[in-house]
Structure formats: C-alpha cells, structure tokens
Amino acid sequence: MAKPPQHQKSKTASAAQSAFPTPQLQQVQFAQQHVYQGPIPHPSILEGFESVVPGSANRLIEMAEAESLHRRTLEERALSANIAGQEKQLAIADYQSKVVFWSDTAGQIAGVTVSLACIAGAVWLAYTGHEVAAGALAAIPGAALIRSFFTPKKAAPATK
C-alpha cells in the first residue's frame, strides 16, 4: 500500500499567512431607544393603538385629561386646606395674645387693689394704736414693689 502524500508547509508559506491574518466575521449590533415622556403616549404609538382598536386613541387622550383634572383638583383642595390651617393658627395666636394681655391686666389690677388695701389697713392700724401690726402690713406692698424692680423680665419667645 502506498502512503498518502503528506503536505508540508514551507517556511515561506507560514510567514505569508502570519503577515496576512485570515479574515474573521464580525457581528455588529445596533440598538435604538426612543424615550417619550408625557401624560399620553407618543403619536406613533397612538396610531398603533388606533389601528388595532378603533377609538382607543381618543379614549386614552380623554383618560389623560380626566387624570390631569383630578390631580389639579386634589392639589387645589390640599392648598385650600393648608391655607385654612394657617388661618386657624393665626386666629389661635391672636386669641392667645389677647388672653395673655387681659390676664396681665387683671393681675396688675389685683396687685394694685391688694397694695392699696394693705396701705389702707396699715393706716387704720396705726391710727388705732397698733404700730407694729401697721408696720408689718405696710411691709407687704413695699416688699412686692421692691421685688418687682429686682425680678428679671421674661425673655420674649423667639419667632421662627
């Protein structure tokens, strides 16, 4: 039997192949993305809906309009509630201011009344011969008056 012939590559052939690489297939992929944002789909998408289900594009637009109206109504109600709450807070603050004013005024009137009563009682006690009791009774409004000058005033609350 004869042997099949063996092919041997020559050195020049392998050098030629390394100089020119064999072509390889390359795959190129192309992706395209369309982004559309809004309450209704892009007009080309609406056309697709309309071609599949007649009248659907109009229904989608009406649905978007109804949703927009609903959202604006809720925002208006929230804004009105916020305004009403702020008006209520202002009314409460005004009421508290008036109550504090009248409370302070009533306290001052009561203080003057007690002081005048003590002074009148001290005068009457001194007139009737009870000088020690008159001095003790006269010391009450005097001590209150001295205390009012040495007591530090309350700091006004800081506003935000």
Secondary structure, DSSP 8 states (H G I E B T S, - for coil): ----------HHHHHHHHHS-----------------SSS--HHHHHHHHHHSTTHHHHHHHHHHHHHHHHHHHHHHHHHHHHHHHHHHHHHHHHHHHHHHHHHHHHHHHHHHHHHHHHHHHHHHHHTT-HHHHHHHHHHHHHHHHHHHHS---------
